[in-house]
């Protein structure tokens, strides 16, 4: 084996972050486009332009979501079990909403009946809005802490409810997620469209980039008083996984502890504000390709800010602090992590190359004239 247990755990924490960021960037823009569909498309032809701007890539983007779930199951099985116990109804809600997307894409243009198409447009909106909001709410609850604990036989017991997930801080995180996806989708539409849709998308970039940065700043202020977690006992990074073999304390402001020990980490949230500002500026001067790059940086920086705050915690427990799951005590065995490492090293670059190839093949603008000319082959 090339890596020891500690290093493999860090690598898999990074892999999981890459997959989540990959989905947020690639799946995020098509969710954002779905949310904007009924507002930027003023007639059927314009809505078809918007749908076809993502029609050739949206399915591939969902692969990142599936891979993130698979990586969580393989590398962090206890985290997977607790997260699905805690967010069961929320994840089902997001999943069933996402089921509307393939149906909407496939069936919308089967009938040239206004009511039929309008209903599928609503379905596509719901299929984008709900996951974008719910995934952010789930992330916000991780920072708040989840009400679970382990019994003596290591059985997981969850004491929360779906309504309990809808607390104010989690709703703020949901709004950040929704806003940044809409910002990202608006920049993408600015790349792919011309004319009226392009102008409307440019206005949305301004509105939702500012909203994202304001909400992100508000969350940052809130974190100062929010209860954070810290391991107060000795840490054994190479020890076998045992979630209850540690002592954890919870106090307000501890989520900023890592930033206090490593001041260079402040560059991560700063990158979110810098990226957002450049997204605004480049979009305003009709450079949407460059704006898209900085929109990606903004999204990645927002996610990394939370990740840097929480490390090494993956799922903190709000009722049994010592049951909190961390990078060091909830992973699979060293053999599993090592085998899956090589699988990931082989296949992740292939997926990235394929994704790049798809974007290259389907580059270019989608226009009303294009829709009219290819009426029977497009969505």
GIRACOR-V333094 format. One record per residue. N is the residue number from 0. RES is the residue in one letter. OMEGA is omega in whole degrees, 0 to 359 (999 if undefined). Layout:
N:RES:OMEGA
N:RES:OMEGA
//
This chain:
0:X:182
1:X:186
2:X:173
3:X:186
4:X:181
5:X:182
6:X:179
7:X:179
8:X:177
9:X:180
10:X:181
11:X:172
12:X:178
13:X:178
14:X:180
15:X:177
16:X:179
17:X:181
18:X:178
19:X:178
20:X:177
21:X:178
22:X:181
23:X:181
24:X:185
25:X:175
26:X:183
27:X:182
28:X:180
29:X:171
30:X:178
31:X:177
32:X:179
33:X:178
34:X:183
35:X:186
36:X:184
37:X:184
38:X:181
39:X:178
40:X:185
41:X:176
42:X:185
43:X:181
44:X:179
45:X:178
46:X:176
47:X:175
48:X:181
49:X:180
50:X:182
51:X:176
52:X:179
53:X:186
54:X:184
55:X:186
56:X:190
57:X:182
58:X:179
59:X:181
60:X:180
61:X:179
62:X:181
63:X:177
64:X:179
65:X:180
66:X:178
67:X:177
68:X:179
69:X:179
70:X:178
71:X:180
72:X:184
73:X:187
74:X:185
75:X:186
76:X:179
77:X:177
78:X:178
79:X:182
80:X:181
81:X:182
82:X:180
83:X:173
84:X:185
85:X:187
86:X:188
87:X:183
88:X:178
89:X:180
90:X:176
91:X:178
92:X:178
93:X:182
94:X:180
95:X:175
96:X:180
97:X:176
98:X:181
99:X:186
100:X:179
101:X:178
102:X:180
103:X:179
104:X:186
105:X:190
106:X:186
107:X:186
108:X:179
109:X:179
110:X:178
111:X:180
112:X:184
113:X:182
114:X:178
115:X:183
116:X:179
117:X:179
118:X:178
119:X:174
120:X:177
121:X:179
122:X:178
123:X:177
124:X:180
125:X:181
126:X:176
127:X:185
128:X:186
129:X:178
130:X:181
131:X:180
132:X:186
133:X:180
134:X:175
135:X:177
136:X:178
137:X:180
138:X:178
139:X:179
140:X:175
141:X:178
142:X:178
143:X:186
144:X:183
145:X:181
146:X:177
147:X:172
148:X:177
149:X:173
150:X:183
151:X:179
152:X:179
153:X:175
154:X:181
155:X:177
156:X:181
157:X:185
158:X:184
159:X:179
160:X:179
161:X:180
162:X:178
163:X:178
164:X:185
165:X:178
166:X:187
167:X:182
168:X:179
169:X:177
170:X:175
171:X:178
172:X:177
173:X:178
174:X:176
175:X:179
176:X:181
177:X:183
178:X:183
179:X:176
180:X:178
181:X:175
182:X:182
183:X:179
184:X:179
185:X:177
186:X:180
187:X:178
188:X:177
189:X:177
190:X:193
191:X:186
192:X:176
193:X:172
194:X:187
195:X:180
196:X:179
197:X:180
198:X:178
199:X:179
200:X:180
201:X:177
202:X:179
203:X:177
204:X:180
205:X:185
206:X:189
207:X:171
208:X:177
209:X:179
210:X:180
211:X:182
212:X:178
213:X:180
214:X:178
215:X:177
216:X:178
217:X:178
218:X:178
219:X:177
220:X:181
221:X:182
222:X:181
223:X:182
224:X:180
225:X:178
226:X:175
227:X:187
228:X:179
229:X:176
230:X:185
231:X:178
232:X:180
233:X:181
234:X:178
235:X:186
236:X:181
237:X:183
238:X:176
239:X:182
240:X:176
241:X:188
242:X:185
243:X:181
244:X:180
245:X:174
246:X:184
247:X:174
248:X:178
249:X:179
250:X:176
251:X:174
252:X:183
253:X:176
254:X:175
255:X:184
256:X:180
257:X:179
258:X:177
259:X:180
260:X:181
261:X:184
262:X:179
263:X:179
264:X:179
265:X:176
266:X:182
267:X:177
268:X:177
269:X:179
270:X:178
271:X:180
272:X:178
273:X:179
274:X:178
275:X:179
276:X:179
277:X:174
278:X:177
279:X:185
280:X:183
281:X:176
282:X:180
283:X:181
284:X:174
285:X:172
286:X:187
287:X:178
288:X:177
289:X:178
290:X:180
291:X:178
292:X:181
293:X:172
294:X:175
295:X:180
296:X:179
297:X:180
298:X:180
299:X:182
300:X:178
301:X:179
302:X:180
303:X:177
304:X:178
305:X:181
306:X:179
307:X:178
308:X:188
309:X:186
310:X:7
311:X:183
312:X:174
313:X:173
314:X:176
315:X:176
316:X:182
317:X:182
318:X:177
319:X:190
320:X:183
321:X:178
322:X:181
323:X:182
324:X:182
325:X:177
326:X:189
327:X:190
328:X:181
329:X:183
330:X:171
331:X:180
332:X:180
333:X:179
334:X:180
335:X:180
336:X:182
337:X:179
338:X:181
339:X:176
340:X:182
341:X:175
342:X:180
343:X:180
344:X:181
345:X:191
346:X:181
347:X:176
348:X:178
349:X:179
350:X:179
351:X:178
352:X:179
353:X:179
354:X:179
355:X:180
356:X:180
357:X:180
358:X:179
359:X:181
360:X:185
361:X:176
362:X:179
363:X:184
364:X:170
365:X:185
366:X:176
367:X:180
368:X:177
369:X:179
370:X:181
371:X:183
372:X:184
373:X:188
374:X:186
375:X:182
376:X:180
377:X:181
378:X:999
//
